[in-house]
Amino acid sequence: MQKWWWNTRNTVRGVLFPLICIQFVRTLIFPNGLDVILLFVLFLAYLGFLLDVY
């Protein structure tokens, strides 16, 4: 992989976790289909970073 991606990757992973937490709270308070789908997509992206897929 390119060197810039390895440097950016940790930043994206660090920002993604707080976004998932905020989205989870929002989904608990105002549940609708779009929020659930967005939370699922964010979770899959974070899981991909944890398993070194990206």
Beta strands, then each sheet from edge to edge (+ up, - down):
end
